[in-house]
């Protein structure tokens, strides 16, 4: 994978873009930043030196000014370049509608709800988990096999583990009792020795511990899958609808 | 800025978005390739300033984007024309043809109408 963001020249440029774009709304800046970094990565993939790619891009200030000009008054940034000769920009379009809509959906509240409900929704009479599964499958953030993974590991989420854990603990619950015996030593009527033995049993000795281990194993796996799904859906990462 | 550059900037200002729509007419395009083509055709002075335009076109639902996994790098954003974008392009093409004919007829060497 070719990434240019480690190049100091690029790092400096992107830092300038962040500074210049601080007047934009965070989602606007995120959108712009994602586009510019993707552009630089693509240029690097073609073997273009970073300096050349940056020179062709124009200054960060120029790009932010053009963004403000396109997005209209809702950004609250004066549209530098409009009403002048548009020095160097060439994109400030005087007729640009001011209507603003949110940029490309990234990690939406629905996606977060899907992940939360898949884990915790089982406590809502099980319906919550089903809602989570439906939201997971409706989202375009994951590929089909990731959705399958999220659905199957583990159905019910935490409530399943709570149930498994309860069964395991009750199976493994220990009962301890002590048995003592008195054994005559030597002649009848002589001294006696008593020995006591502590015995521990469980209701299902073969089931409790393995079940508990399995519960923890599945719990870890389930958290890992959730973390993976969250990572795949992280902001700034592409959706998978067409991938 | 040279006078000719100023003229060019003014002309670009009004037509660039339709050039973008026109480039997307036949097929979807990778954002980088789209920007590069506009730049290579001298339709923009700074490539970076195309991205704000693309963002607005997306918000206006004249284009939309899809993501494609790339074998050699991060996922790529592709732009494509929406039906609304196609309608806008058709409308502009009609207006442009008329407008160009009018201007041509007035400029020296043009055919008077």
Interface residues (C-beta under 8 A of the other chain):
Chain A: X1 X2 X3 X28 X31 X32 X35 X36 X38 X39 X41 X42 X43 X45 X56 X57 X58 X59 X60 X62 X63 X66 X67 X69 X70 X71 X85 X86 X87 X88 X89 X90 X91 X92 X93 X94 X95 X96 X97 X99 X100 X101 X103 X104 X237 X238 X239 X240 X241 X242 X243
Chain B: X1 X6 X8 X9 X10 X12 X13 X14 X16 X17 X30 X31 X32 X35 X39 X43 X44 X45 X46 X47 X48 X49 X50 X51 X52 X53 X54 X55 X56 X58 X59 X60 X65 X66 X67 X68 X69 X72 X73 X74 X75 X76 X77
